[in-house]
Amino acid sequence: MASLIEVLKQSELFLKSKGITASRLDSELLLSHLLGCKRSFLYLKSENNIEEPVLSRFQSLLFRRGNREPLQYIIGEVDFYGLSIAVDKNVLIPRHETEELIGIVISRFRNKSIGSILDLGTGSGAIGLALAKHFTTANVLAVDTSRNALSMAQKNALRNKIGNIRFMESDWFESVDGIFDMIISNPPYLTNEEFENTQDEIKNFEPKSALVSANNGLADIFKIIGTAGKFLAKDGVLVLETGSSQHEFIARFAKDYFGKFESIRDLGRENRFAFFEY
Ligand SMILES: C[S@@+](CC[C@H](N)C(=O)[O-])C[C@H]1O[C@@H](n2cnc3c(N)ncnc32)[C@H](O)[C@@H]1O
């Protein structure tokens, strides 16, 4: 047996020795997850003892984190734009930039009637679900090639009680039918080299098929831009999250398909989001 505070001190040192920067925070998040309590409880009850069986379960979570498994996969969920999104190794962990994108879309189109939305490459369902929750009268179709991802996305719809969304297996537009007011996607856009140079948490745990695309990371983006026109309403919008160095190439490619291209920066001041209209 050891007290909460002693356990936290030891686990912080362990994670630090494994090169985890936020070693204290991660220790606290893992322990509060295991105990089913808020982080603040750990300090309110810092002298409480932890029983042996709980301690050994905590150690196994710590070892996973020490092995660089992302915290979100160990805990099994992440907060995304106010939704609780379950995640596992089959789906990309939704990123803060993607949350930013949701905020931009909601504020831009708050006065526009959005009846239908297509989310391409839905993964955990994060984008489609956040938009379905906000645009309550819209019907959202969310597609992916990964059946495992689709099953997680479906679970997330139930988990968040969101009904105006359906999921379908499709290679981008291949099985899609219909015309949409908004087509949105955060497709794979890394080069193989960029993927190999990412941190271990990404390289060793997140699905490569969700991250890497051929042709300097542009193949899937170009496929989507080149095909979207057949599925977009006349006054519709195509919205993409992209790599920060890709907008020059995207603008040039998109000229043949769209009259308007707008590049929007993320909070890190990187060109991250691309909006296309006719
Ligand atoms: C970068 S992840 C985005 C996941 C999620 N939308 C998000 O923003 O967190 C890209 C997603 O596209 C999916 N994907 C990759 N190739 C695809 C294709 N040809 N057709 C449909 N989805 C695809 C992957 O399985 C993955 O779920």
The ligand as an SDF file (V2000), in Angstrom:
LIG
                    3D

 27 29  0  0  0  0  0  0  0  0999 V2000
   -6.8740   12.0940  -40.7830 C   0  0  0  0  0  0  0  0  0  0  0  0
   -8.0700   10.8330  -40.4780 S   0  0  0  0  0  0  0  0  0  0  0  0
   -9.4460   11.8500  -39.9810 C   0  0  0  0  0  0  0  0  0  0  0  0
  -10.3810   11.1950  -39.0060 C   0  0  0  0  0  0  0  0  0  0  0  0
  -11.4510   12.1450  -38.4630 C   0  0  0  0  0  0  0  0  0  0  0  0
  -12.2540   12.6950  -39.5090 N   0  0  0  0  0  0  0  0  0  0  0  0
  -10.8000   13.2820  -37.6740 C   0  0  0  0  0  0  0  0  0  0  0  0
  -10.7450   14.4030  -38.1930 O   0  0  0  0  0  0  0  0  0  0  0  0
  -10.3580   13.0450  -36.5390 O   0  0  0  0  0  0  0  0  0  0  0  0
   -8.4840   10.3140  -42.1130 C   0  0  0  0  0  0  0  0  0  0  0  0
   -9.5840    9.2880  -42.2260 C   0  0  0  0  0  0  0  0  0  0  0  0
   -9.7890    9.0170  -43.6120 O   0  0  0  0  0  0  0  0  0  0  0  0
  -10.0220    7.6380  -43.7820 C   0  0  0  0  0  0  0  0  0  0  0  0
   -9.6910    7.2810  -45.1650 N   0  0  0  0  0  0  0  0  0  0  0  0
   -8.4520    7.0420  -45.6990 C   0  0  0  0  0  0  0  0  0  0  0  0
   -8.5730    6.7430  -47.0090 N   0  0  0  0  0  0  0  0  0  0  0  0
   -9.8980    6.7830  -47.3070 C   0  0  0  0  0  0  0  0  0  0  0  0
  -10.6540    6.5760  -48.4970 C   0  0  0  0  0  0  0  0  0  0  0  0
  -10.0530    6.2310  -49.6480 N   0  0  0  0  0  0  0  0  0  0  0  0
  -11.9910    6.7090  -48.4490 N   0  0  0  0  0  0  0  0  0  0  0  0
  -12.6020    7.0460  -47.2720 C   0  0  0  0  0  0  0  0  0  0  0  0
  -11.9510    7.2610  -46.1180 N   0  0  0  0  0  0  0  0  0  0  0  0
  -10.6160    7.1300  -46.1330 C   0  0  0  0  0  0  0  0  0  0  0  0
   -9.1340    6.9650  -42.7340 C   0  0  0  0  0  0  0  0  0  0  0  0
   -9.5790    5.6470  -42.4630 O   0  0  0  0  0  0  0  0  0  0  0  0
   -9.2880    7.9450  -41.5690 C   0  0  0  0  0  0  0  0  0  0  0  0
  -10.3580    7.5670  -40.7510 O   0  0  0  0  0  0  0  0  0  0  0  0
  1  2  1  0
  2  3  1  0
  2 10  1  0
  3  4  1  0
  4  5  1  0
  5  6  1  0
  5  7  1  0
  7  8  2  0
  7  9  1  0
 10 11  1  0
 11 12  1  0
 11 26  1  0
 12 13  1  0
 13 14  1  0
 13 24  1  0
 14 15  1  0
 14 23  1  0
 15 16  2  0
 16 17  1  0
 17 18  1  0
 17 23  2  0
 18 19  1  0
 18 20  2  0
 20 21  1  0
 21 22  2  0
 22 23  1  0
 24 25  1  0
 24 26  1  0
 26 27  1  0
M  CHG  2   2   1   9  -1
M  END
$$$$
